[in-house]
């Protein structure tokens, strides 16, 4: 077992903006906003020049325009960004023994044990320079003994730089920083900590672990460990997942259109939630139907990258309408999402307005707390009684079991 871990966190700086600047050099040095272009849209990414005006990711576009009227606003192209991300991934893949791609523009790399051969810092530096040279994209990294410290270090290294935190100096490095820098500390948790008078990581370090646990529960314990530079989570070998799917075989064949549509909507909502939870997007939706005579039909449709219920449900119901034969009993229905890429809400900002995003995020938080099926749309509510699943008992819903293809 390797005791001296060497974990690198690499992050492509203002990734979407950097991609656009490679395509159009006139954008260099100017305040650039990428996201939904309407007033109800939101900012997916912004340049450092725009951040000087107080603009940040997920801000309503109308507010960003008010803060910086001269900003250049671009719709964004998820396909282009995905291709750039793949190029960076390919460089990393052929250069290191173990890496984890945590989003479209972030990577964790485990170089533990490599010091005896190359020198971990030297190896990470050379990899960073190679990425910059081969792609033209700016990238920063942090190197330390674990994921948490490395990720925070990357944030301090930006823009387009690198930091190494020597073993044993994790706590002094973290101490003066804001608790907001700790991964997974969102606005609500940050406000709770501020209400306690906790604004700097050093304050958390000086607090008894039991106190943090008593005040914030399990989350408080996790925050205390991260504030003290404790994180044993491994770098998980990256494997590209190509698709997710679910299907339902009925105990009794049916022609009940309301029942079929309710189950389809519930299945689609669940798969879309799985996409968002895994920071994924789909570009291809497939509907499958099998009749009582075992004749099976499928039809698929390419869509703009998305993981939002309201976008995908309409596509699934349209495919159902094209394949459903009212004269035949239905034995099975299924939904499959393929052509998956990393991206999550960030890329969805290009097409979804503030209302949809806020609603989606609120529902997902409830699902994470009470179970996948604790919240469903009115249109899909019929599927709950059919599945006989109580979201509060923890019993898994049989009709929504995901399967890898």
Secondary structure as UniProt FT lines:
FT   STRAND          7..12
FT   TURN            13..14
FT   HELIX           15..23
FT   HELIX           25..27
FT   TURN            28..29
FT   STRAND          32..35
FT   TURN            39..40
FT   STRAND          42..46
FT   HELIX           48..51
FT   TURN            52..54
FT   TURN            57..58
FT   HELIX           61..67
FT   TURN            69..70
FT   STRAND          72..74
FT   HELIX           78..93
FT   TURN            94..95
FT   STRAND          99..103
FT   TURN            104..105
FT   STRAND          106..110
FT   TURN            112..113
FT   TURN            115..118
FT   HELIX           120..135
FT   STRAND          139..144
FT   HELIX           147..157
FT   STRAND          162..164
FT   TURN            167..168
FT   HELIX           170..175
FT   HELIX           179..181
FT   TURN            183..184
FT   HELIX           187..195
FT   TURN            196..197
FT   HELIX           201..206
FT   HELIX           209..227
FT   TURN            228..229
FT   STRAND          243..254
FT   HELIX           257..277
FT   TURN            278..279
FT   STRAND          280..291
FT   TURN            292..293
FT   STRAND          296..306
FT   HELIX           309..323
FT   TURN            326..327
FT   STRAND          330..338
FT   STRAND          341..342
FT   HELIX           344..348
FT   TURN            349..351
FT   HELIX           354..370
FT   TURN            372..373
FT   HELIX           378..380
FT   HELIX           382..387
FT   TURN            391..394
FT   HELIX           398..400
//
